Each structure stands twice: as structure tokens, then as C-alpha cells.
Amino acid sequence: MTEQLRDLSDDRALLGRTSTAERVSDILRSRIAEGYFPPGTRLSEDSIGGALGVSRNTLRESFRLLTHERLLVHELNRGVFVRVLTVEDVEDIYRTRRLVECAVVRGLGEPPYGLDGLSGAVDEGRRAAREGDWKGVGTANIHFHRELVALAASERTDELMRSVFAELRLAFHVVDEPQRLHEPYIARNVAILEALQVGDREKAEGLLAGYLDDSLKRVVEVYRRRVGEDG
């Protein structure tokens, strides 16, 4: 936790002089999504408030916002914890992803598309794989899908999926088999990107749908076993 708090202190500059609970929430959401606070972690008001330089009231409001987004849970007389998802939560996350991400690809319109963000995420994943950083590959994978959603140019869709992807990362932490989980999808991201580069939305959507179905099966299989072991 000490290392995480030291990194969190670096985020204080992002708050500026007009810090708000929403901006604190943005920072904590990003940190949860990047794995700094794994599922089940108790979040200390004093430590996090001190690291960010914000008041207890501001931090509590940000906790309430993230609890509403299902990233945190408040336990009476115990405090605030990063949420541990159920198998049903994981299935619902993927159902939402399939509905939104496939619809984004289907509704892209005529090419060419702005694919620099997708290309950058593919490069990020390949680079992390070469370095043996499999959690980094998982982060790059989430970046790929976030950039895919961004092709819709919809702030509302981006906001919706930002929370969904943060929840997804909670599931990845419980699975805790990053290479087995993420390595197969490097090539599949490339295939989706290549289909979009030639303007073949139908092929890209089909690849994406199969990708999400396979990923769901893999994650749920391991997640169910892990949750059962921990229970």
C-alpha cells in the first residue's frame, strides 16, 4: 500500500486549485482500473486524503460516487473496500460490452476511420508482451477497447464504458493469470484493427463478437474457480 500511496501522491498535481469530488473520483477510478488497488483492498481515508491533499468530506463524496459506479463497497463499521465482483457481475459486464462495442463498430459509417488510438494500443500491447509484462498487456487491451468505443465520438458512451472497463479490471485481478488471459488477444486485436483499416465493418464486428464470447468463457471459467477457492 505504501508504494501505491506514493504513486497516488504524484496525482495531486492533477487536482489543481479547484479540486472536486468528481476529479478525485476520476483519479481513483483510473488507479483502480490500472490495478493499484486490487479487489478487497480497504481504502484508508487518512492515507488517501493525505496523499492527494484533499479534505475528508471531498474524499467521502468521491467514495460515494465510486460506490454508485459499483467499484467500491461500504461495509458498516469496517470502512470502504474495492469491490469483489460476483460471476454474475462478470457476465453482465461482458453482456454490456457486447451490446455497446459491437454497436459502435456497426455504426461507424463510411471509412476511413480515425484508428491512431487503436494502432497505439496494439503497439502498447506488443511492447508489453516483448517485455514479459502481462499485466501491462491487459492494460493495453483495455486501452484498445476504450479507443474502439471512442470511435463513436460520444461522451455519454465513453462515460458509460469507462466504469464498465474499470469493473472489468477488477475481474482480471481476481483471475490473476495475466499471460494465459491476455496473450491470445494481442493477435485478435490486430485482426480487428486490420479489418477496420480496410473499411470492413462487418468482418470487424464478427471478429469482435467472437472475441468477447471467447473472453467471457475464459474469464468466467477461471473466475468461478478462484471465487470458489477464496470463499
TARAQUI-V887786 format. One record per residue. PHI is phi as a letter, one per 20 degrees, with the letter a starting at -180 (999 if undefined). PSI is psi in radians with two decimals (none if undefined). BURIAL is b if it has 16 or more other C-alpha atoms within 10 Angstrom, else e. Layout:
# TARAQUI-V887786
PHI;PSI;BURIAL, PHI;PSI;BURIAL
This chain:
# TARAQUI-V887786
999;-0.54;e, f;-0.76;e, f;-0.73;e, f;-0.73;e, f;-0.60;b, f;-0.76;e, f;-0.67;e, f;-0.59;b, f;-0.54;b, f;-0.38;e, f;-0.15;b, g;-0.61;b, f;-0.42;e, f;-0.35;e, f;-0.56;b, m;-2.80;e, e;-0.11;e, d;0.86;e, f;2.50;b, c;2.88;b, f;-0.59;b, f;-0.70;b, f;-0.62;b, f;-0.73;b, f;-0.70;b, g;-0.76;b, f;-0.84;b, f;-0.67;b, g;-0.78;b, f;-0.73;e, f;-0.68;b, f;-0.78;b, f;-0.58;b, e;-0.05;b, n;0.19;b, f;-0.52;b, c;1.65;b, f;2.86;b, g;2.42;b, n;-0.14;b, f;2.29;e, e;2.27;b, e;2.03;b, e;2.15;e, f;-0.78;b, f;-0.81;e, f;-0.82;e, f;-0.72;b, f;-0.70;b, f;-0.69;b, f;-0.67;b, e;-0.25;b, m;0.66;b, c;2.81;b, f;2.81;e, f;-0.70;e, f;-0.73;e, f;-0.76;b, f;-0.71;b, f;-0.64;e, f;-0.69;b, f;-0.64;b, f;-0.72;b, f;-0.70;b, f;-0.75;b, f;-0.46;b, f;-0.69;b, f;-0.54;e, e;0.03;b, m;0.36;b, e;-0.50;b, c;2.82;b, c;2.41;b, e;2.18;e, d;2.16;e, g;2.26;e, m;0.12;e, d;-0.58;e, p;-2.81;e, d;2.33;b, c;2.63;b, f;2.29;b, f;2.48;b, d;2.05;b, f;2.71;b, e;2.93;e, f;-0.67;b, f;-0.64;e, f;-0.80;e, f;-0.77;b, f;-0.67;e, f;-0.65;e, g;-0.81;b, f;-0.59;b, f;-0.75;e, f;-0.75;e, g;-0.79;b, f;-0.75;b, f;-0.82;e, f;-0.90;b, f;-0.74;b, f;-0.64;b, f;-0.64;e, f;-0.83;b, f;-0.74;b, f;-0.57;e, e;0.31;e, f;-0.45;b, n;-2.78;e, e;2.48;e, f;2.94;e, e;2.77;e, d;2.72;e, e;1.67;e, d;0.22;e, f;-0.70;e, f;-0.74;b, f;-0.77;b, f;-0.71;b, f;-0.67;e, f;-0.65;b, f;-0.81;b, f;-0.70;b, f;-0.77;b, f;-0.75;b, f;-0.73;b, f;-0.76;e, f;-0.67;b, f;-0.73;b, f;-0.55;e, e;-0.01;e, m;0.34;e, e;1.50;b, f;-0.49;b, f;-0.60;b, f;-0.61;b, f;-0.72;b, f;-0.71;b, f;-0.76;b, f;-0.62;b, f;-0.75;b, f;-0.68;b, f;-0.69;b, g;-0.82;b, f;-0.53;b, f;-0.72;b, f;-0.59;b, f;-0.81;b, f;-0.63;b, f;-0.33;b, f;-0.36;b, f;-0.27;b, l;0.80;e, c;2.01;e, f;-0.64;e, f;-0.73;e, f;-0.71;e, g;-0.77;b, f;-0.76;e, g;-0.87;e, f;-0.38;b, g;-0.77;b, f;-0.67;b, f;-0.76;b, f;-0.60;b, f;-0.73;b, f;-0.70;b, g;-0.70;b, f;-0.57;b, f;-0.71;b, f;-0.72;b, g;-0.65;b, f;-0.63;b, f;-0.69;b, f;-0.82;b, l;0.65;e, c;1.15;e, f;-0.70;b, f;-0.84;b, f;-0.62;e, f;-0.78;b, d;-0.48;b, g;-0.74;b, f;-0.35;e, e;-0.08;b, f;-0.90;b, f;-0.57;e, f;-0.58;b, f;-0.73;b, f;-0.75;b, f;-0.70;b, f;-0.78;b, g;-0.80;b, f;-0.65;b, f;-0.70;b, f;-0.57;b, f;-0.53;b, e;0.13;e, m;0.33;b, e;1.43;b, f;-0.70;b, f;-0.77;e, f;-0.76;b, f;-0.73;b, f;-0.72;b, f;-0.75;e, f;-0.73;b, f;-0.77;b, f;-0.78;b, f;-0.70;e, g;-0.89;b, f;-0.66;b, f;-0.79;e, f;-0.72;e, f;-0.74;b, g;-0.83;b, g;-0.76;e, f;-0.80;e, f;-0.80;b, f;-0.67;b, g;-0.88;e, f;-0.67;b, f;-0.74;b, f;-0.70;b, f;-0.75;e, f;-0.79;e, f;-0.68;e, f;-0.67;e, f;-0.67;e, f;-0.38;e, f;none;e
